[in-house]
């Protein structure tokens, strides 16, 4: 099995677990708390931003594969950082579920696409800290530090991650506090990955 295919296998397992955990905890969460604030009303609703918002899953699925191939040292930190974010955020969701009222999408192409995204979570919870944002922050850090990555890949990953964070606000899928609380999750996750790098993953991927 090639390096790329082994990395893809690892990524498929991680993403599968993330989806299972994310939607699974919704069944055990209590009444959500509304964490929207007056400042959120000043952020305009722009359904067209659903396009970069939808790039999140392709980004977190593909970017680690590039790291595994070109920058294994950064990959070893990236993967535990992502796992830390999933676990810590899930604990917060269970202990303090959050939500807020989303606006009604307009009857336009992007509005209908936005309505589909809103229905992606059947309870509309798991808002703070935003996994979209925390994982994008980790992608940004990895893109900056992985000097072995081809520059077009680093730049594209960083720019897309920034656009996704902005999209969480303009699509009203998240409020400001969701993005702000994602910052310490990403920072602590990166520190965790630095302290406990997943060298066993690179050993598996490179057949060591």
Buried (B, 14 or more C-beta within 10 A) or exposed (E): EEBEEBBBEBBEEBBEEBEEBBBEBBEEBEEBEEBBEEEBEEEEBBBBBBEBBBBBEEBBBEBBBBBBBBBBBBBBBBBBBBBBBBEBBBEBBBEEBBBBEBEEBEEEEBBEBBBEBBEEBEEBBBBBBBBBBBBBBBBBBBBEBBEBBEEEBBEBBBEBBBBBBBBBBBBBBBBBBBBEBBEEBBBBBBBBBEEBBBEEBBEBBEEE
